[in-house]
Amino acid sequence: MIKQTLLATMVVFIVWSIIDFLVHGMLLQSTYQATAHLWRPEDQAHMLLMSAMTLIFSLCVVSIYSYFIAPKSLRSGAQYGLLLGFGIGCLTGLGTYSYMPIPMELASSWFAVNFVELALAGIIAGSMIKEPATAIGGSVLVSLKG
């Protein structure tokens, strides 16, 4: 299952990187320029660090599915991704709006991007990881029965 987890992590990382480039690098560019006072100048941005954090988060999301979600299926992966996407989308998009002076358009975009990316991560994990969840103390931690 480790190989499946690592392969799914790489696929999720690539998909997220493409989406992030399209959304943040192109579609939201004018919004970021209009709020430039909130961000580091481009020459001070830590893009390698951001990529490393994306890779680590990809590994965490896929590993949680891999080791703690049962049964393994496209459906359980999609349910996991949609639920996680909604929660993290609320936190990063709308939660940030509550304490940072960003436009609602940006907060909504962050919500939507996180929701879609995590839903896709769940679908990818659910389609690529086929072995049973690891039991801890003889029982599976989470069961998504539908």
Summary of the structure (lengths in Angstrom):
residues: 146
radius of gyration: 16.8
end to end distance: 23.7
largest distance: 54.2
contacts: 445
relative contact order: 0.20
helix: 76%
strand: 4%
